[in-house]
Amino acid sequence: MRRTLGWALAAVVMIGAGCKQPTQSGSEIVLGEYASLTGQTASFGQSSHEGLMLALEEINAQGGVLGKKIRVITEDDGSDASQAVNVVQKLVNADGVAAVIGEVASKRSLAGGGVCEQYRCPMLSPASTNPDVTVENGKVKPYVFRICFTDTFQGRIDGKFGLEQGWKNVAMMTNVDEDYSKGLSDSFRKAFAAGGGRIVAQESYSGDTKDFKSQLSRIKDKNPDAVYVPGYYNEIGLILPQARQVGLSVPFFGGDGWDSPQTVKLPEARGAFYSDHFSPEDPRPEVQHFVQAYRAKYGGRTPDAMAVLGYDAMRVVADAITRAGKADRQAITDALAQTKDFPGASGTITIDAEHNARKPIVILQIKNDAAALYKTYPPE
């Protein structure tokens, strides 16, 4: 609490004094990162941070950018949107970073992105898929970008996948406290219904829910072919075991929020599906280089999607600074908007007019404590 109040007071002083601008003096370029290193979705932030640090190490080992080494100041937002505002204000105003990388969760990217818009500092989200992160009320946010697909695309693919599986009657569970879950639910519902599918039950829950048995029992009574849950891995870890406890044995599937070692290790998750940003099984050289380098740095662990997106986010920002020719916020912003066919480990990345990445999406199936590649869909 003292830390939060201290940053909030500092932000007030800095707003009055003016925003500290980045400088090219010295031997380094300073960037900022904000992530959920602790809190409810710490696995996401930790993975993204690990990927980012791996890319940073590789970039600096190759001489850095514009003849300078890159230094990243990392702030933990504790998986909290209000804290995200505080730490981004610190990075932008007190630290004077040239650009910001973050966040993974859409709710916190919406919060931090507002700060970056206010102070005209470029921000690149590794994994926030809610459409409002980059476009709100039909207006593109000039300084906020992402290198992942949107929930609009992901939801359509999830709906298409459900229909291709022959699931005609599907139940849904939505976290009403999360923009991510609500946005993905809406996109899935529209796509599934447009293809002739029927939503037989729509259950909701809040972010602090621990007991899901009432919702799951009502779903069981509707006898669905499958259950779609666009939630985060910490929620899935409670929902799937409780589903089996109430006798609900139909297939479950969801979105990229499922991606976590905690999910694939669940006995109740075996056979389930989820959409995601990449598969470590992809033979592309960019993927295999990343997977091998990550394993070498992090004790043999296989990277998840948040790690690969953190890795690509760092590399895309470095590439933008190179093309900009200087560590100037507006120049970096312009270069990010012009990113085209960047050879990312998560796929070839092109930033479109709405500051979203056009790239493929994969469907993974959980088998034997691992997520296996099931199908790949190209960008629309």
N, C-alpha and C positions, 0 to 999 in steps of 0.2 A: 504493500500500500504506500509506504514512504517513497519507494522508487517511482511508482506511478504518479504520485502527487508532485514529486520533484521534476519529472519530465514535463508534466502539464504546466507547471509554473514557468519552467524554462521556455516552453513553447510560446507562452504569452509574451515573455520578454523578447524572444527572438522575432516574433511577428512585428512587434513595435520597432525593433532595431533593424529589420530587414533581413532577407534571406542570404545566408552565406553562399557564395557562388563557388563552383569548383575551380581549381587552378591547375595549370600544367607545370608549374614551377617544381623543382626538385626532380627526383628520380622515379616517382610513382604516380599512378592514376588511382584514385580512391573511388570505390563503388560501395553501395550498401546492399545488405540482404536482411529481410525480415522473415522469420519462419517460426512455426510452432515446435520449438525444441522441447517444450514441456506442455503439459495439459492433455486434454482429451484426445487430440489427434497428433500427439508427439511423433508417432511413427512416420507420418507424412513429412513433417518438417525435418526430422533427423535424416531421412533418406534423401530428400531434396538437397539438404545442406551437404551431405556426403558427396553427392554427384557434382555439386557446384565446386567443392574444394578439390576434387579430382581434376576437373577441367582447369581450375585456376593453377594448379601445380603444373599441368602439362603446358599451359600457355606461357607461364613464367619461365619454365625450363627451356622453351624455344625462343626466349628473348623478350617476352612480354608483348606490348602493343606500342607502336610508335616509338620504339626504343626505350620504353619505360616499363617497369614492373607494375602489375596490378595488385592493389591491396584491397581486401574486402572487409568492411566492418559489419559484423553480424549481430543482429538484435533478436532476442526471443520475445515473441508476443504472447506466450503462454496459452495459445489456442483461443485467444480472446480478441474480439473485434475492437473494443475500446482501447485495449493495450496496443493493438496494431496501429491505431491513429497516433498514439504517443511515440512509439518507437520510430515510425516513419517521419514524424515531425523532427525528431532528434537527428535522424540520418540526413534529411534534406536541409535543415536549418543550421544545426550545430556543427555537424560533420562536413557539410558542404559536398556531399558525394556527387559524382558526375551522372550517375544513374542508379536506380533501385531495382533489385531482383526480388520478387515475391508477389504474392503469397501463394500457397498451394490451395487453400480453401477459399471459395468464392466470397463468402461473407467477409472475410478479412481482407481480401483483395479489393472489394468494394470500399471498405473503410480506408485502407491505406492509399488506394488509388485516388480518393478524394483529396488527400493531402498533396499528392504528386501533381494533380491537375491544378490545384490552387497555386502551387509554386513553380509550375511549368518544368517539372523534373521528369524525365522519361522513366517509366516503370514497365518492366517485363515480367508478367506472371508465368511461372513454369507450368501450372496445372489447373488454374481456376477456369472452369468450363461454363459457368453461368453467363448467358449472353450479355447481361447488364454490366459485366465487368468492363467491356470495351465500348458498348453502345447502349445508351439509355434514352428512352423516349424518342427513338429514331435518330439520335445525334451521336456521331462518333466522338469518343473522348480523345482529344488530340495527343495526350501524353501517355496513355495506357495501352499496352500491347499484351498479347499472349502467344506462346508457342505451342499451345495445345488446341485440339478441336473444341467446339462448343457443345453445350447440352442439346442444342437444336439438332445438330448432326448426330450426336451420340444417341439421343432418344429415338430418332428416326431409324437408326441402324438396329437398336435394341428391339424396336417394334417389328422391323422387318425380320430380324433373326427369330423372334418368337413365332411369327407366322410361318416361317420356313421350317420350324421344328414341329409344326402341326398343332400348336397350342391354340385352340380356338377360344377358350374361356380362361382368362387370366385374372388373378387377384393382385392388388397393389397395396403396398405399405409405404407411407410418405412421412418423413420427418418435417413437420410444419415449422420448425425453428430454423431450418437451413435452406438458404436460397438455392443451393446446389440440388438438394433433394426435390424441392418443389418444381424447379425448372426442368429437371430431367423427367419427373413424373408427367408433367404437362406435355412435353414433346413425345414421350413414349405413348401416352394415351391417345393423342391425335393420330400418330402413325399407325398404331395397332388397330384403332377403330376404322381408319381409312382403308385398311387392307382387309376388312371384314371380320376382325377379331372383336371379342366382347369382353368388357371389364365387368366381372361378376361381383367384385367387392373392392371397395376403396377404403382402406383403414389408415388412420393417421396416428402419430405419436409425437411426443416432444423430445427435446434433446437429452433430458435427464431421466427418461423412462428406463426402468430396469426390468419391469415385468410386462411382457408382451402377450401373455397367455390369453387374455380376453380377446384381443384383436385376432390372434391366430386361431382361436376356437371359432370365432364368427366366420373367418375365412374357410375353415375346414367344412363348416355347414353348407357353404356354397359349392363345394366339390369342384374346385378349379383344376385346370390341366397343369398350371404352373403358377408361381408367385413371383412378382417383380418387386424388388426392394432396392431402390436407388439411394442407399444410405452409406454411411461410413463404416469402416472395418470394425470399430469398437461396438457399433450397434449390431452388426451382423454376427459378431461373436456371442451376443446374447440371444438374438432372434432365432438362429438356426437350431441350437440345442433345444430351445423351448418349443419350437415347431415340432420336433420329433417327440417331445414329451406329451404334447396334446394329440399326437397321432397324425399329424399333417406330414405326409411322406412324399408329396409331389415335388417335382424339380423347382429349385429356386434359382433366380438369376438377377443380375444387377449391373451397375456401372463401375467406373474406374475407382470409385470410393471404396470398393471391396479390396483393392490391392494392398496386401500386407502379409508378411510372414505369419501373422496371427490367424488370418483367415484360412490360408491353405493348410495349416496344421490342424484345423478343426475336423474331427472325424465326421461330423454332421455335414460338412461342406463338400465332401466327396461327391462328384457328379454334377455339382453346381457350375453355372456359367457366369462370366461377367465380361463386359467390354473394357478395353484398356488401350494404352498408348503404344505398347510394343511388346514383343516377345523375345526373351534371351535366346530362343531357338532360331531367330531370324539369321540367315547366313550372310547377310550383307556385311562387307568389311567394316563399315562404321559401327555396326552393332557388336560384332565379335571383338573388335579392338576395345570398345568400351567395357564389355562384359569381362574380358580378361584383365584389363587394367583395374577395374573395380575389385575383382576378386583378389588381385595381388595386393592392393592397398588395404582392403578391409577383411582380411583373414579368411579368404576363400568364400565369402558370402556371395550369393547370386543377387544382382541388383533388381529392385522392383521398378515400377514405372515412375514413381516420384524421383528416384535416383537418376534415371536417364533424362528426365525433364529438367532437373536441376543442372545436370551436366550440359545439356543443350542450351539452356538459358544463359549460362555463363559464356559459352562459346559464341552464341549469337550476339550478345552484347559486345564482346571483344571484337567480333567481326564488324559490327556497326561502328565502333570507335575507329577501327582501322580505315574503313571506307569514309568516315567523316573527316579523318585527317587531324582531328583535335578532340580533346576531352571537354567539349562544350555541350551543354545540355540540349540546346536547340539543334545543333548539328547531329548529335547522336539520335535525337528524336526523328529527324528527317531520314537518317540512314536506316533506322529500324523499320520505318514505313516502306522503305525500298528493298527490304530483304527479299531475295528471290532465289529459289532452288538451293538453299543452304543444305549441305549434306549432313543432316543431323543423325544422331544415333537412334532417335525416335521416329525417323522418317525424313524425307526431303521437305524442307520448310520454306514456304512462301507466305509472306504476310499480305493479306488482302486489304481491300479498301476499308474494311471495318476493323482492321488491326487484329484479325484472327488468323491462325495458321491453317492453311489448306494442306491436309496430310491424311494418310490412311488410318484406319482403326482396326483393331483385332478383337476377336472373341476368344477368350481363354476358358478352358475347362479344368476344374480342380481334380487332379488324380494323384494318388500316392504322395500326399504332402507337397505337391508342386502344381503349378499352373501350366498346363500344356496348350500350345497353340492349336486352336480348333478351326478358325476361319479368319481370313483377312478381307476387309472391304475397302475399296479404293476411295479417295476423296470424291465428293460429288462435284 
